[in-house]
Amino acid sequence: MGSLDDMQSRYLKDKSELIGHITATLEQRLEPAKVLPGSQIEWETTAGVLMLLGPKPGEKGLKSEPCIVMNKRSLRVRQPGDLCFPGGRVAPRLDSCLARLFALPFASLGRWAYWAYWKKNHRRQADIMATLWATGLRESFEEMRLNPFGVRLLGVLAPQPLVMFRRTIYPLVGWIERQKRFYPNWEVDKVLYVPLRDLLNPNHYCRYRLRMANNPGRRPAESIQNYPCFRLQGQHRKDVLWGATYRITISFLEHIFGFEPPAFDTLPLVEGTLDESYLTGSR
């Protein structure tokens, strides 16, 4: 337990191999028709988010390692304190216009290895993906000043419906080419780098027991729910990854590395509490 196999270690040591493996694997295993609708999409309840990968800035001369970049939501928004991927609701007209810009030959969509194939064989899915990619880049610029021209598109993951809100999240995977620093806005408490090496360690997974505080009309037993989660390490050890962002992350790890977390019943327990501000924020 806790040791990486040879395949995982090889990809974590070589950026070019990792990027190539992710790009090819997502295209081979997640067909467009299975992850994106071929007909009209309900944009009002649709969100595009970016699973951003890139090297963690080196510390004390140590070699950087590949990480997933996540935001911790501020106390001024709904679901405060949760870890999430940057992104948000689609603005159909604006984002469809931005998508044309990113589809130019020098931009991220135009440089994606499978863009021409998608446009020829899956035109409707390609247009939807382009709009979602533009949404993710636009929202990420607003939330953390991500350079929209410094992200390389690697592929698409399967959508995830939210449990507490009427919304479906469409995640797209990108690699950060050059950016070394982010500038979070009021929606973001801080930006975190979560090493892939930690995410591939079974010992870091837990069972998150959440108590819903101030829940009138429910018996105590109904106010407690258990969820699988990942507990961050080091100085961020109090932060817990769970919910839709956890499911998206696990889907990525399963497809790319063949990783599965330990059986739910065997996981150690971590406890937490949610109150009414979780659904409303404190704005």
C-alpha positions as CSV (number, residue, x, y, z in Angstrom):
1,M,0.0,0.0,0.0
2,G,1.2,3.5,-0.8
3,S,3.8,2.6,-3.4
4,L,3.4,3.6,-7.1
5,D,3.7,1.0,-9.8
6,D,6.3,1.3,-12.5
7,M,3.9,2.8,-15.1
8,Q,2.7,5.5,-12.7
9,S,6.2,6.4,-11.7
10,R,7.4,6.7,-15.3
11,Y,4.6,9.1,-16.2
12,L,5.1,11.2,-13.1
13,K,8.8,11.7,-14.0
14,D,8.4,12.6,-17.7
15,K,6.1,15.6,-18.5
16,S,6.0,14.8,-22.3
17,E,5.1,11.2,-21.7
18,L,2.4,12.2,-19.1
19,I,0.8,14.7,-21.5
20,G,0.9,12.3,-24.4
21,H,-0.6,9.5,-22.3
22,I,-3.4,11.6,-20.9
23,T,-4.3,13.0,-24.3
24,A,-4.4,9.7,-26.0
25,T,-6.1,7.8,-23.2
26,L,-9.0,10.4,-22.8
27,E,-9.6,10.3,-26.6
28,Q,-9.6,6.5,-26.7
29,R,-11.7,5.7,-23.6
30,L,-14.1,8.6,-23.6
31,E,-15.9,8.8,-26.9
32,P,-17.5,12.2,-27.7
33,A,-21.0,10.7,-28.1
34,K,-20.8,9.3,-24.6
35,V,-19.6,12.3,-22.7
36,L,-21.2,15.2,-24.6
37,P,-24.8,15.5,-25.9
38,G,-25.4,15.4,-29.6
39,S,-28.6,17.5,-29.4
40,Q,-29.7,20.7,-27.7
41,I,-28.1,21.3,-24.3
42,E,-29.7,23.1,-21.4
43,W,-27.2,25.8,-20.9
44,E,-28.9,27.3,-17.8
45,T,-28.0,24.3,-15.7
46,T,-24.6,23.6,-17.3
47,A,-21.2,24.5,-15.9
48,G,-17.8,24.1,-17.6
49,V,-14.8,23.5,-15.3
50,L,-11.1,22.9,-15.9
51,M,-9.1,20.2,-14.3
52,L,-5.8,22.0,-14.6
53,L,-2.5,20.0,-14.3
54,G,1.0,21.3,-14.2
55,P,4.2,21.3,-12.3
56,K,4.3,22.4,-8.7
57,P,6.6,25.4,-8.4
58,G,10.0,24.0,-7.1
59,E,10.9,24.6,-3.5
60,K,14.4,24.7,-2.1
61,G,15.9,23.5,-5.4
62,L,13.7,20.3,-5.5
63,K,12.4,19.2,-8.9
64,S,8.8,20.2,-9.6
65,E,6.3,17.4,-9.8
66,P,3.0,17.2,-11.7
67,C,-0.1,18.4,-9.7
68,I,-3.7,19.0,-10.1
69,V,-4.6,22.7,-9.4
70,M,-7.7,23.3,-7.3
71,N,-9.3,26.3,-5.7
72,K,-10.6,26.5,-2.2
73,R,-13.9,28.4,-2.1
74,S,-14.1,31.5,0.0
75,L,-16.6,32.2,2.8
76,R,-18.5,34.6,0.5
77,V,-19.8,32.0,-1.9
78,R,-22.0,28.9,-1.7
79,Q,-20.2,25.7,-0.5
80,P,-17.6,27.7,1.3
81,G,-14.4,25.9,2.2
82,D,-14.9,23.2,-0.5
83,L,-12.1,22.4,-3.0
84,C,-13.2,22.8,-6.6
85,F,-12.0,23.2,-10.1
86,P,-12.1,26.7,-11.6
87,G,-15.1,27.3,-13.9
88,G,-18.7,28.1,-13.7
89,R,-22.0,28.6,-15.5
90,V,-22.0,28.9,-19.3
91,A,-22.8,32.3,-20.9
92,P,-23.9,30.8,-24.3
93,R,-23.5,33.9,-26.5
94,L,-20.2,35.2,-25.0
95,D,-18.6,31.8,-24.7
96,S,-19.6,30.7,-28.2
97,C,-17.8,33.8,-29.5
98,L,-14.7,33.1,-27.4
99,A,-14.7,29.5,-28.6
100,R,-14.1,30.8,-32.2
101,L,-11.0,32.6,-30.9
102,F,-9.7,29.5,-29.1
103,A,-10.3,27.4,-32.3
104,L,-7.9,29.4,-34.3
105,P,-4.8,27.5,-35.4
106,F,-2.4,29.1,-32.9
107,A,-4.9,28.7,-29.9
108,S,-5.6,25.8,-27.6
109,L,-8.5,24.2,-29.5
110,G,-6.8,24.6,-32.8
111,R,-3.6,23.0,-31.5
112,W,-5.4,20.0,-29.9
113,A,-4.5,16.8,-31.7
114,Y,-8.1,15.7,-32.2
115,W,-9.8,18.9,-33.0
116,A,-10.0,18.4,-36.7
117,Y,-11.3,14.9,-36.2
118,W,-14.0,16.1,-33.8
119,K,-15.1,18.9,-36.2
120,K,-15.4,16.4,-39.1
121,N,-17.0,13.5,-37.3
122,H,-18.7,14.9,-34.2
123,R,-19.6,18.5,-35.2
124,R,-22.3,19.1,-32.6
125,Q,-20.2,17.6,-29.7
126,A,-17.2,19.7,-31.0
127,D,-19.2,22.9,-30.8
128,I,-20.5,22.1,-27.3
129,M,-17.0,21.2,-26.1
130,A,-15.6,24.4,-27.6
131,T,-18.2,26.5,-25.7
132,L,-17.5,24.6,-22.4
133,W,-13.7,25.1,-22.9
134,A,-14.3,28.8,-23.4
135,T,-16.5,28.9,-20.3
136,G,-13.8,27.3,-18.2
137,L,-11.1,29.6,-19.5
138,R,-13.2,32.7,-19.0
139,E,-14.2,31.8,-15.5
140,S,-10.7,30.7,-14.5
141,F,-9.4,34.1,-15.7
142,E,-11.9,35.8,-13.5
143,E,-11.4,33.6,-10.4
144,M,-7.6,33.2,-10.4
145,R,-6.2,35.2,-13.4
146,L,-5.3,32.0,-15.4
147,N,-3.7,33.0,-18.7
148,P,-6.3,31.6,-21.2
149,F,-3.6,31.4,-23.9
150,G,-1.2,29.4,-21.6
151,V,-3.3,26.3,-21.2
152,R,-3.0,23.2,-23.4
153,L,-6.2,21.2,-23.9
154,L,-5.8,17.5,-23.2
155,G,-9.3,16.1,-23.4
156,V,-12.8,15.7,-21.9
157,L,-14.1,13.8,-18.9
158,A,-17.6,12.5,-18.3
159,P,-20.1,15.0,-16.8
160,Q,-21.0,14.9,-13.1
161,P,-24.5,16.0,-11.8
162,L,-24.5,18.0,-8.6
163,V,-26.5,16.5,-5.7
164,M,-27.5,19.7,-3.8
165,F,-28.0,21.9,-6.8
166,R,-29.7,21.5,-10.2
167,R,-26.6,21.6,-12.3
168,T,-24.4,19.4,-14.4
169,I,-20.6,19.9,-14.5
170,Y,-18.7,19.2,-17.6
171,P,-14.9,18.9,-16.9
172,L,-12.2,19.4,-19.4
173,V,-8.5,18.6,-18.7
174,G,-5.8,21.1,-19.4
175,W,-2.1,21.5,-18.9
176,I,-0.7,24.8,-17.7
177,E,2.3,25.6,-19.9
178,R,4.0,28.6,-18.3
179,Q,2.1,30.2,-15.5
180,K,3.8,30.1,-12.1
181,R,1.5,32.3,-10.0
182,F,-2.2,32.9,-9.6
183,Y,-4.1,35.9,-8.2
184,P,-7.4,34.7,-6.7
185,N,-10.4,37.0,-6.6
186,W,-13.0,37.3,-3.8
187,E,-14.6,33.9,-4.8
188,V,-11.4,32.0,-4.0
189,D,-9.7,31.6,-0.6
190,K,-6.5,30.1,-2.0
191,V,-5.1,28.1,-4.9
192,L,-3.8,24.6,-4.0
193,Y,-1.4,22.3,-5.8
194,V,-2.3,18.7,-5.1
195,P,0.5,16.3,-6.3
196,L,-0.6,13.4,-8.4
197,R,1.8,11.3,-6.4
198,D,-0.4,11.9,-3.3
199,L,-3.6,11.3,-5.1
200,L,-2.3,7.9,-6.2
201,N,-1.5,6.9,-2.6
202,P,-4.4,4.8,-1.1
203,N,-3.4,5.8,2.4
204,H,-4.6,9.3,1.9
205,Y,-8.3,8.3,1.3
206,C,-10.9,8.5,4.1
207,R,-14.6,8.3,4.9
208,Y,-16.0,11.8,5.4
209,R,-18.8,11.8,8.0
210,L,-20.8,15.0,7.6
211,R,-23.4,16.3,10.0
212,M,-25.9,18.7,8.7
213,A,-26.4,21.2,11.5
214,N,-29.6,23.2,12.1
215,N,-31.7,20.8,10.2
216,P,-35.2,21.1,11.7
217,G,-37.7,18.3,11.1
218,R,-35.1,15.6,10.6
219,R,-34.1,12.9,13.1
220,P,-30.4,13.0,14.1
221,A,-29.6,9.9,12.1
222,E,-31.0,11.6,8.9
223,S,-28.6,14.6,9.4
224,I,-25.5,12.4,9.1
225,Q,-24.1,11.3,5.7
226,N,-20.9,9.4,4.8
227,Y,-18.9,10.2,1.7
228,P,-15.6,9.0,0.2
229,C,-12.9,11.7,0.3
230,F,-9.3,12.5,-0.1
231,R,-7.4,14.3,2.7
232,L,-4.7,16.7,1.6
233,Q,-1.2,16.3,3.1
234,G,1.3,18.7,4.6
235,Q,0.2,22.2,5.5
236,H,-3.2,21.6,3.9
237,R,-4.0,18.5,5.9
238,K,-7.2,20.0,7.2
239,D,-8.6,20.3,3.7
240,V,-10.8,17.5,2.4
241,L,-11.7,16.7,-1.2
242,W,-15.1,15.3,-1.6
243,G,-18.4,15.5,-3.6
244,A,-18.4,16.2,-7.4
245,T,-14.8,17.4,-7.5
246,Y,-13.7,14.1,-5.8
247,R,-15.8,12.1,-8.3
248,I,-14.2,13.9,-11.3
249,T,-10.7,13.4,-9.8
250,I,-11.3,9.7,-9.2
251,S,-12.7,9.3,-12.8
252,F,-9.5,10.9,-14.1
253,L,-7.2,8.7,-12.0
254,E,-9.1,5.5,-13.0
255,H,-8.9,6.3,-16.7
256,I,-5.3,7.6,-16.8
257,F,-3.6,5.4,-14.2
258,G,-6.0,2.5,-13.5
259,F,-6.2,3.7,-9.9
260,E,-9.0,2.8,-7.6
261,P,-9.3,4.0,-4.0
262,P,-9.7,1.5,-1.2
263,A,-13.1,-0.1,-0.4
264,F,-15.3,2.5,1.3
265,D,-16.0,0.4,4.4
266,T,-12.2,0.1,5.1
267,L,-11.5,3.8,5.1
268,P,-10.6,5.7,8.2
269,L,-13.1,8.2,9.5
270,V,-12.9,12.0,9.2
271,E,-15.7,14.2,10.6
272,G,-17.1,17.5,9.5
273,T,-20.2,19.8,9.9
274,L,-22.2,21.8,7.4
275,D,-24.6,24.5,8.4
276,E,-27.1,26.7,6.5
277,S,-24.4,29.0,5.2
278,Y,-23.1,26.1,3.1
279,L,-26.0,26.5,0.6
280,T,-26.1,30.3,0.7
281,G,-22.7,31.6,1.5
282,S,-22.2,34.6,3.8
283,R,-22.4,37.4,1.2
